[in-house]
């Protein structure tokens, strides 16, 4: 990987490491991730992270029903505050069927209280998929409330975070967001977000790419048959096995290639990786620094499965 370690996020004032720690598993959701994370382990991890070369953490109001933010807040308190060069990023979430402007403000208030901070450098509108676009963008609604939070100086930048690339295109049309975050849609085996990322860069919008292991299958090939927590097609499984074989042939593990696939793309400002242990910090940094010859990338590109296997297959529609 030839790119520098620190990078500006789009046209915002936020500079951070090109790897951002994803804090969803810190909320301890065994039904989703298959393992629990104790409060003590989570706090110890965040303390280690604050001392590490990774200079940002990405959490959300609803990760573990607020447990992720509470644990991060405990670590921040123990550390004596957020280091000047470290960024705590969070997201506002709905409460049941409520994703109104009032809910956005309440969600943000809850997050600030849990984290023990007065403001954040970047605040996302999180997973609006279940809500009508007209409802979310109505006067005084969720999007307006998020813009107001930025205008009040409580967030330096605002973003939209979800998986659905067609929906992200719709929100980009509004012209109010500084950053987008997409997950599972730009990996070694799924290129659903390719057009979206190019469009965002053209608009001057920052790009964060998350879940580059597709829920774990690209980190531990053979250990799972699910991509993004849903059953993978035979074509997808075949492509992953073939890519793993290519990496093994060249003395590289598939997880390293999966991470670097995102890190090496100039359109992507930072890659969000869910981690919960101090040794994982060191292994990620080592993977980021591993040399992968151009010829390996050429071989892997020949094995990308057809677009019909992607999460947002082109047959579904197009960008607005």
Protein Blocks (a to p, Z undefined) as FASTA:
>chain_A
ZZdfbdcehjbfbdcdfbdcdfklmnopaklnopacdfklmmmmmmmmmmmmbfcdcddf
kggghmmmmmmmmmmmmnopacfkbccddddddehjaccfklmmmmmmmmmmmnopabdf
bdcdehkllpcfklmmgghilklmmmmmmmnopafbdcdddfblmlmmmmmmnopafbdc
dehkacfkbcklmmmmmmmmmnopacddehklnoommmmghjaccehhiacdfklmmmmm
mmmmmmmmnopafklmmmmmmmmpmklmbdcdddfbfklmmmmmmmmmpccdfklmmmmm
mmpccfklpmblfklpccZZ
